[in-house]
Amino acid sequence: MTTWNLLRDVCNYVGQQHKALCKYGDAKALQTHFSLMSQLNKDFYFEIDIDEDSQIRNVFWVDVRTRAACKYFGDVISFDTTYLTNKYDMPFAPFVGVSHHEHSILLGCGLLSSKDTSSFIWLFECWLRYMSNKPPEGIVTDQCKAMQNAIQCVFPNTRHRWYLWHIMKRILEKLQRFGQYKDMKHMMKTVVYESSTIAEFEREWARFVTKYELGGHEWLTNLYEERHRWVPCYLKQHFWAGMSTTQRSESTNAFFDGYINSSSTLQQFVHQYDNALQHKTEKEYEADFASMSKVIPCGSQSLLERQFQMEYTHAKFQEIQMEFKGKMNCVVDKLFVEGHACRYDVVEEEPIHHGKPEHKIYIVGFNRANMNINCSCLLFEFRGIVCRHSLVFAQERVTKAPNKYILSRWSKNVRRKHAYIRASYGSKVKEPHIERYDGLCKRFYELAEYACESEKTTELLYQHLNAYDCTKTCRESSSRKKKKTMDTVLCDDDPSSNSAVPNTVDVDSSIHSPNVVNRKGRPNSSRLNSRSEVFAKRKRTTHAKTV
């Protein structure tokens, strides 16, 4: 049997299995899968939005591990819908955060029928409801107007910014008709990326518009009116976990290539999503183990660097090391002291441009009384990383950074609750600590079900728990058994205690699949083919040539 025949037989078998799974319809199979997940874990939630013809319109689902992870990494999220993943052309809408290893971490998912305001409002309300009604502090999206309207409606107090890369890549489309296009492009990028302050940006943007007579250019005028959503100097005073381009969401979309493609059914999609999520979780376990078992050597004898080495994960410590190395290019030019307040003028020698080095001055403030430090570059405010200019407080004989400048968000010594929750319900093999966690949760659920029947039994259970002080006893016992003390940080409120609305669609209800999109040739998508699609296409081409 040739390789091609073997591959064809395998594909036929897989296709038969998929048809068997979906013999009652894709919509029914999707419901069945979600209902099975709900039975395996009470904290798996899903919602299916249907239209007046009982046809699937939008889908949202979230598992308990994702909800637990959102407690730690849901402060800043990226949201993107540019990825088509199924035969219905329903855009995949993932909520993505940044983990302590600088990995993309999924914080909820949806499939939408269209990119209109009502669909986004429905999805955002689902996400908010199942995430303890706690909106993110910041959200990064593209320039979709419908998305912006939905964010203002559902997350009115959330900072909303646009992907800078989405904007800058359109310079060619919008300005290439001008004769001085290359010079205009260079100057615009310089104004956007190099402006350190708002005043500097305003001044340089006005000079840019005046020089090339662009006052009436509609695209640039609209961008300027919304400058607070995309220009770095307007945004860097707030924490964004380093999110500034589409890299975060696009890397998540690329992660699903090889698992799903443009011909996937809804039921195939959620099955493969579960497999992809498990693989992503394994990568996080590996990074956790590496950060705890291996040590990246310090590049200096600094006690400050040693402190970050002991606290941060490998990914974040490497960022800190870059700042320590960059400190070599920084020189204190002036020092002003008034009482406890000190001000340093730090001159940094930047990379050579046009044959000569450039120098930039950063203002660093330090208070000797409360150990507060701030820098005009605002790197700590934006990324949560102490900048190279702030490291001059070593001149104040500071050998230990205050705790407020060592974020627990990046710490390797924090045991996060989602690490104890399995990522895939289809896996038969579980880690010992995850198996113990599942067993304890099952027992606690049984206690809660009995206790909640009356106020008296609830109060009685609280009395027993408080009398024994279970949390303190378990924590002390765990600390004694560990060679290295670790901070145990668990969420105060368990996902099961959230007042989430039950799943809205009964398994026995009659709903229909969305309309299949019939394609002629290549799908209307700019996405790259998955590895499996490329492999299959290569095999077909090779076979055709040999026949």
Secondary structure, 3 states (H helix, E strand, C coil): CCHHHHHHHHHHHHHHHHHHHCCCCHHHHHHHHHHHHHHHCCCCEEEEEECCCCEEEEEEEECHHHHHHHHHHCCEEEECCCEECCCCCCEEEEEEEECCCCCEEEEEEEECCCCCHHHHHHHHHHHHHHCCCCCCCEEEECCCHHHHHHHHHHCCCCEEEECHHHHHCCHHHHHCCCCCHHHHHHHHHHHHHHCCCHHHHHHHHHHHHHHCCCCCCHHHHHHHHCHHHCCHHHHCCCCCCCCCCCHHHHHHHHHHECCECCCCCHHHHHHHHHHHHHHHHHHHHHHHHHHHHCCCCCCCCCHHHHHHHHHECHHHHHHHHHHHHHHHHEEEEEEEEECCEEEEEEEEEEEEECCEEEEEEEEEEEECCCCCEEECCCHHHHHCCCCCCHHHHHHHCCCCCCHHHCCHHHECCEECHHHHCCCCCCCCCCCHHHHHHHHHHHHHHHHHHHHCCCHHHHHHHHHHHHHHCHHHHHHHHHHHHCCCCCEECCCCCCHHHCCCCCCCCCCCCCCECCCCCCCCCCCCCCCCCCHHHHHHHHHHHHHHHHC
